[in-house]
Amino acid sequence: MVKLLSNLNTDYIQNYKKFDKIDNVAFSKELKIELSKKNKKIPSKFHYDLKGSIYFEKITKLKEYYVTRTEKKILRQVSKEMKKIFDNNLTFVEFGSGATDKIGILINEQVKFCMPLDISYDFLLKSSIKLAKFFPNLFIIPAYCDYIKKFKLPKKISNKRVGFFLGSSIGNFYNKKEKIFLQNARTTLGKNGCLFVGVDLIKKKTIIEKAYNDSKGISAKFNLNLLDRINKVFETKLKQKDFKYFSHFNEKINSVESFLISKKDQKLIIDNKKFFFKKNEKIQTEVSKKFTLNSFKILANSAGWKVKKYWVDKNKYYSIFLLEN
Ligand SMILES: C[S@@+](CC[C@H](N)C(=O)[O-])C[C@H]1O[C@@H](n2cnc3c(N)ncnc32)[C@H](O)[C@@H]1O
């Protein structure tokens, strides 16, 4: 890879081709396990190839999607308190960094290093270049990785690590894996580490459901893109027109559940293994849990974090927690 900018270190994404192969092996393995179950599921991390990341960025700009603009508003408030909360020589580590424009709100002269971590390689590189150009005095070290796993940070970064897990991503884990993520993030960030988490709060069902069923149909395209990704990786021929997108807020578990529904009986063959989708069968493509302030505090504590502070917007739609080790 060409050396791009003097403040951008690409050591942790150099081996992308090797990782990409491993990724597709992991994709195939996880997909086969999940599609063999009675209730079929596709983990949400597989949404994010370049096309998926671009669709997600479009979602963040939709009027129905209150998450991004509310979180940014709260971050502007946090930015005024940075000097009171932190000393200098900080390293920002963003798990699932996406466009990285949210942490941009908090970057000031206290921050020396920034590590965007993401599973969407092309988008990660693009966003890191943008960040490096915008903040020429900041040293950017992007890493292509799966954030659920423990990750060893490079030695050269500063000891005071401030992690970020934004965009309501804490709600996107199946099977209570959010606790494992929070435990591993504690290990990754180390004993002086702290972590900002964006937490979407329980609110009126209609407001939540509109955010995942936008009038322009971008959320549908984001989910249907999974079929294109499966076709690309496994050379299969699933057709978007043979599925429809459905998403609702399940109040029993305080979670948005999104699905692709098969419009006909059809089959998918991956590595000689056959999977059948019956007409009207649902394949879950996303979960997005909503919390109360207290239920998130309990979760954070159960993973060994203490709540240092939290901020909530005036509508009580969304909160940002600052956790300390
Ligand atoms: C909901 S988006 C949030 C993006 C951004 N942080 C924001 O707040 O707008 C989730 C981001 O996490 C990345 N991602 C999802 N699962 C991941 C995983 N297991 N490991 C690393 N990155 C992941 C996606 O590629 C995407 O950029």
The ligand as a Tripos MOL2 file, in Angstrom:
@<TRIPOS>MOLECULE
LIG
   27    29     1     0     0
SMALL
NO_CHARGES

@<TRIPOS>ATOM
      1 C1        -24.3680    1.4700   13.2060 C.3       1 LIG1
      2 S1        -22.8950    1.8480   12.3260 S.3       1 LIG1
      3 C2        -22.2680    3.1780   13.3280 C.3       1 LIG1
      4 C3        -21.2280    3.9970   12.6240 C.3       1 LIG1
      5 C4        -20.7330    5.2160   13.4180 C.3       1 LIG1
      6 N1        -20.0400    4.8160   14.6140 N.3       1 LIG1
      7 C5        -21.8880    6.1130   13.7710 C.2       1 LIG1
      8 O1        -22.1360    6.2850   14.9580 O.co2     1 LIG1
      9 O2        -22.5280    6.6600   12.8600 O.co2     1 LIG1
     10 C6        -21.8810    0.4980   12.7720 C.3       1 LIG1
     11 C7        -20.4430    0.5930   12.3130 C.3       1 LIG1
     12 O3        -19.7070   -0.4690   12.9260 O.3       1 LIG1
     13 C8        -19.0730   -1.2700   11.9390 C.3       1 LIG1
     14 N2        -19.1690   -2.6620   12.4300 N.ar      1 LIG1
     15 C9        -20.2930   -3.4220   12.5530 C.ar      1 LIG1
     16 N3        -19.9930   -4.6050   13.1200 N.ar      1 LIG1
     17 C10       -18.6570   -4.5960   13.3580 C.ar      1 LIG1
     18 C11       -17.7560   -5.5210   13.9290 C.ar      1 LIG1
     19 N4        -18.1800   -6.7050   14.3940 N.pl3     1 LIG1
     20 N5        -16.4470   -5.1720   14.0320 N.ar      1 LIG1
     21 C12       -15.9980   -3.9640   13.5740 C.ar      1 LIG1
     22 N6        -16.8070   -3.0510   13.0100 N.ar      1 LIG1
     23 C13       -18.1140   -3.3460   12.9050 C.ar      1 LIG1
     24 C14       -19.7970   -1.0230   10.6600 C.3       1 LIG1
     25 O4        -18.9730   -1.2360    9.5380 O.3       1 LIG1
     26 C15       -20.2490    0.4270   10.8160 C.3       1 LIG1
     27 O5        -19.2590    1.3150   10.3650 O.3       1 LIG1
@<TRIPOS>BOND
     1     1     2 1
     2     2     3 1
     3     2    10 1
     4     3     4 1
     5     4     5 1
     6     5     6 1
     7     5     7 1
     8     7     8 2
     9     7     9 1
    10    10    11 1
    11    11    12 1
    12    11    26 1
    13    12    13 1
    14    13    14 1
    15    13    24 1
    16    14    15 ar
    17    14    23 ar
    18    15    16 ar
    19    16    17 ar
    20    17    18 ar
    21    17    23 ar
    22    18    19 1
    23    18    20 ar
    24    20    21 ar
    25    21    22 ar
    26    22    23 ar
    27    24    25 1
    28    24    26 1
    29    26    27 1
@<TRIPOS>SUBSTRUCTURE
     1 LIG1         1 GROUP 0 **** ****
